[in-house]
Amino acid sequence: MSHHHGHGHGHAHAHAHGHAGGSGAAESAGAPSDRRLLIALAILGSFTLIEAAGGYIANSLALLAEAAHMLADSASLLLAVVAIRVARRPASPRRSYGHRRYLPLAAFVNGLLLFVLTAWVIYEAILRLMQRPAVDGRIMLIVAVLGGIANLAAFLALSGSRSLNERSARAHILSDLLGSIAASIAALLILERGWTIADPILSLLVSLLILRSAWSLTRESADVLLESAPPRFDVARIEDVLLGHVPGLIGVHHVHVWTMTGERPTVTLHAHLAPGTAHYAALGTIHARLVEYLHVEHCTVQIEEGDCPTPDCGPGSTRG
């Protein structure tokens, strides 16, 4: 759907706004996400207490760390569900783009939670390396295997996830799955070799993997909140897609690209047209090509003939 309107400022000047989909599409896309997240939440939430109890009885840091991570995962999944439902609220004069920014905000909070929990695991692991407490390897192995099955089920429940919010939840669950595997290996080493040191060592190794996921998730969601261009989106391609393909278009400048949720880009730009060019036709072609070739979700195009009146806006610039 696209809307075009124009108004004069002493020179030819117009705007085009384009939307790739309406609120109905957002709701239909959000419904499967809602169901997937609720299924994963039910699985993880029901097993968190079991893993915590098993870790306490077995005196295993790996299991206690897993219980803490699963608790954080359950909280993050609940936060993700709330964020999706809040994002369905219609736009308002105060929030003209709607409420979808809650999705990357939730993902950012999830990433920070991973950092905090991993720091706790590292601290506890260092203490256990010095103290070497006894660990019940049999209970540890049983609970770790069951925890791995629960995490795998939750991970599969989120298969097909595309949004940043769902991918953040999958990052949490994947870290838990790695933790369950490490706890199982540590339990086997304790049972077979009596190496209680395996419990804190493998907890430290898993923490490094989790830190990597936490950094990637936090950085990506922060980029969205800071209105950076989407990853792997080449801003220079906008000129390639438009110049030579839009009749009367001389150049584009003052280009800005960002994304609302980390998925499809939003673009604003100034389009310099040759005198006598049909504005409405040029606007329609620009919008159509941006949607078709760059999958732009929303675009705003300012049409100009002659010099650009905007401060610091040169006709040869691609960013303003």
C-alpha atoms as one frame of an Amber mdcrd trajectory, in Angstrom:
protein
   0.000   0.000   0.000   1.394   3.427  -0.814   0.244   6.979  -0.329   1.454
   9.979  -2.307   0.922  13.648  -1.563   2.649  16.848  -2.554   3.019  20.448
  -1.492   5.044  23.403  -2.700   7.901  25.259  -1.048   8.919  27.566  -3.878
  10.336  24.516  -5.672   8.910  21.184  -6.699   8.590  19.178  -3.500   6.684
  16.038  -2.581   6.704  13.060  -0.250   5.845   9.418  -0.726   5.117   7.051
   2.108   5.028   3.316   1.512   4.113   0.439   3.788   4.820  -3.164   2.947
   1.978  -4.394   5.110  -0.740  -3.272   7.472  -1.589  -4.082  11.057  -3.474
  -7.177  10.004  -0.319  -8.621   8.519   1.572  -7.826  11.684  -1.030  -9.583
  13.782  -1.089 -12.666  11.579   2.708 -12.827  11.683   2.724 -12.337  15.440
   0.252 -15.140  16.196   2.593 -18.045  15.272   5.397 -16.306  17.197   3.104
 -16.065  20.208   2.276 -19.782  20.088   5.885 -20.888  19.609   7.076 -18.770
  22.511   4.285 -19.993  24.813   5.106 -23.647  24.048   8.792 -23.062  24.768
   7.865 -21.154  27.949   5.714 -24.041  29.195   8.536 -26.537  28.610  11.287
 -24.494  30.247   9.176 -23.130  33.072   8.038 -26.599  34.130  11.596 -27.952
  34.227  13.418 -25.076  35.906  12.451 -26.148  39.432  13.430 -29.765  38.713
  16.879 -28.702  37.551  17.349 -26.370  40.517  16.357 -29.096  42.971  18.637
 -31.607  41.247  21.557 -29.173  41.303  21.062 -28.492  45.002  20.819 -32.184
  45.938  23.785 -33.181  43.735  25.785 -30.086  44.785  26.522 -29.425  41.103
  27.399 -25.928  39.885  26.736 -26.961  36.303  23.144 -27.904  37.166  22.605
 -24.831  39.332  23.932 -22.668  36.512  21.565 -24.419  34.132  18.664 -23.804
  36.497  19.579 -20.103  36.671  19.810 -19.907  32.892  16.504 -21.715  32.452
  14.885 -19.329  34.918  16.258 -16.410  32.915  15.063 -18.075  29.722  11.570
 -18.484  31.128  11.545 -14.827  32.142  12.863 -13.756  28.733  10.259 -15.864
  26.920   7.525 -14.317  29.050   8.961 -10.879  28.272   9.011 -11.753  24.568
   5.344 -12.787  24.607   4.410  -9.547  26.368   6.489  -7.556  23.871   4.754
  -9.196  20.898   1.321  -8.437  22.312   2.268  -4.856  23.133   3.649  -4.474
  19.590   0.186  -5.261  18.184  -1.218  -2.077  19.632  -2.109   0.415  16.911
  -0.039   3.503  16.221  -0.909   6.704  18.061  -0.026  10.376  17.611   2.631
   9.963  20.322   4.027   6.706  18.850   3.422   7.162  15.144   5.351   3.987
  14.246   3.384   1.913  16.746   4.873  -0.150  19.554   7.038  -2.650  17.677
  10.241  -1.211  19.126   9.409  -3.170  22.273  10.612  -6.269  20.389  14.299
  -5.260  20.039  14.116  -3.681  23.493  13.109  -7.056  24.949  15.930  -8.727
  23.015  18.414  -6.185  24.410  17.263  -6.876  27.975  17.602 -10.622  27.322
  21.186 -10.134  26.185  22.042  -8.175  29.327  20.513 -10.936  31.473  22.807
 -13.445  29.793  25.822 -11.303  30.709  24.764 -11.052  34.365  24.052 -14.761
  34.753  27.273 -15.761  33.027  29.257 -13.517  35.370  27.650 -15.330  38.324
  28.537 -18.744  36.888  32.161 -17.697  36.326  32.421 -16.392  39.898  30.994
 -19.625  41.369  33.201 -21.766  39.137  36.341 -19.996  40.338  35.319 -20.579
  43.972  34.727 -24.269  43.297  38.069 -24.632  41.582  39.654 -23.632  44.886
  37.344 -25.546  47.252  36.617 -28.774  45.278  33.293 -29.749  46.969  31.846
 -33.272  46.558  29.341 -33.782  43.729  26.786 -36.594  43.288  27.527 -37.605
  39.698  24.579 -40.028  39.371  21.875 -37.473  40.206  23.739 -34.878  38.184
  23.743 -37.098  35.075  20.040 -37.958  35.287  18.958 -34.326  35.739  21.378
 -33.055  33.070  20.066 -35.529  30.470  16.448 -34.661  31.268  17.334 -30.975
  31.110  18.935 -31.463  27.710  15.768 -33.146  26.424  13.636 -30.272  27.730
  15.913 -27.672  26.151  15.961 -29.519  22.835  12.153 -29.676  22.833  11.926
 -25.935  23.527  14.542 -25.204  20.858  12.593 -27.212  18.266   9.381 -25.460
  19.302  10.973 -22.193  18.139  12.056 -23.593  14.763  11.114 -21.268  11.922
  11.754 -18.175  14.049  12.609 -15.089  12.019  12.133 -12.112  14.315  14.937
 -10.705  16.452  12.855 -11.400  19.526  12.388 -15.098  18.759  16.011 -15.486
  17.729  17.029 -13.994  21.063  14.929 -16.640  22.804  16.565 -19.348  20.687
  19.996 -18.007  21.673  19.023 -18.396  25.323  17.751 -21.933  24.821  20.768
 -22.930  22.742  23.050 -21.791  25.550  21.001 -23.896  27.960  21.264 -26.903
  25.651  25.049 -26.507  25.569  25.024 -26.260  29.341  23.050 -29.499  29.656
  25.518 -31.290  27.383  28.447 -29.954  29.417  26.766 -31.001  32.667  26.227
 -34.512  31.275  29.908 -34.762  30.286  30.977 -33.489  33.695  28.709 -36.037
  35.433  30.219 -38.880  33.399  33.746 -37.757  34.296  32.804 -37.586  37.965
  31.227 -41.067  37.881  34.006 -42.730  35.892  37.090 -40.857  37.085  36.045
 -39.064  40.246  37.062 -35.757  38.695  34.878 -33.314  40.603  36.936 -30.518
  39.072  35.138 -31.233  35.783  32.006 -29.549  37.148  33.437 -25.992  37.457
  35.778 -26.360  34.457  32.997 -27.280  32.041  30.842 -24.527  33.559  33.579
 -22.059  32.627  33.816 -23.406  29.063  30.062 -23.113  28.571  30.164 -19.590
  29.997  32.534 -18.556  27.205  30.089 -19.861  24.597  27.213 -18.064  26.292
  29.196 -14.812  26.415  29.658 -15.008  22.660  25.911 -15.411  22.119  25.147
 -12.650  24.614  27.520 -10.240  22.874  26.067 -10.970  19.431  22.482 -10.607
  20.662  23.125  -7.405  22.637  25.063  -5.800  19.781  22.406  -6.631  17.186
  19.494  -5.377  19.279  21.473  -2.264  20.264  22.050  -1.530  16.569  18.285
  -1.615  16.034  17.636   0.674  18.990  20.363   3.059  17.772  18.721   3.101
  14.316  21.702   1.645  12.489  21.282   0.224   9.006  20.263  -3.468   9.113
  23.168  -5.932   8.995  24.197  -6.998   5.491  22.231  -4.076   4.003  24.372
  -2.089   1.544  23.141   1.509   1.539  24.954   2.127  -1.759  22.606  -0.363
  -3.430  19.799   2.186  -3.169  21.455   4.267  -5.889  22.084   1.162  -7.999
  18.438   0.133  -7.739  17.060   3.609  -8.591  19.456   5.491 -10.891  18.926
   4.583 -14.528  15.667   2.803 -13.712  13.430   5.727 -12.680  12.663   8.079
 -15.610  13.805  11.637 -14.823  15.751  10.718 -11.665  19.109  12.545 -11.641
  20.356  11.524  -8.193  19.490  10.590  -4.615  20.923  12.084  -1.423  20.194
  12.558   2.262  19.638   8.797   2.515  18.835   7.273   5.892  18.262   3.566
   6.540  17.192   1.904   9.771  14.872  -0.867  10.910  12.027  -1.015  13.405
  12.503  -4.591  14.631  15.718  -5.895  13.052  14.010  -7.418  10.030  12.939
  -5.237   7.076  14.564  -1.814   6.497  12.972   1.617   6.586  14.327   4.225
   4.146  14.074   7.995   3.763  15.753   9.857   0.913  15.683  12.968  -1.260
  15.194  12.311  -4.974  16.529  14.914  -7.419  14.382  14.978 -10.573  14.966
  16.625 -13.924  12.662  19.582 -14.665   9.364  18.485 -16.155   9.458  14.969
 -14.693   6.075  13.586 -13.634   6.350  13.491  -9.849   3.618  10.972  -9.161
   5.007   8.457 -11.647   8.541   8.867 -10.290   7.342   8.380  -6.713   5.486
   5.221  -7.627   8.484   3.746  -9.448  10.901   4.600  -6.624   8.642   3.002
  -4.065   8.017  -0.113  -6.162  11.718  -0.723  -6.829  12.724  -0.217  -3.184
  10.116  -2.755  -2.076  10.881  -5.279  -4.844  14.687  -5.234  -4.807  15.566
  -4.174  -1.253  12.462  -5.457   0.614  11.901  -2.056   2.219   9.095  -2.040
   4.773   8.454   1.721   4.840   9.855   4.474   2.654   9.575   8.260   2.675
  10.756  10.054  -0.480  11.161  13.817  -0.831  11.068  14.960  -4.467  13.172
  17.964  -5.464  13.879  19.987  -8.590  16.860  22.305  -8.289  18.942  22.807
  -5.160  18.055  21.006  -1.939  16.923  23.500   0.756  17.791  21.183   3.650
  20.896  22.271   5.640  24.003  20.109   5.096  22.321  18.365   2.196  24.562
  18.154  -0.850  23.243  16.670  -4.095  26.144  14.202  -4.256  25.767  12.786
  -0.753  24.249   9.414  -0.005  23.888  10.101   3.708  22.594  13.198   5.362
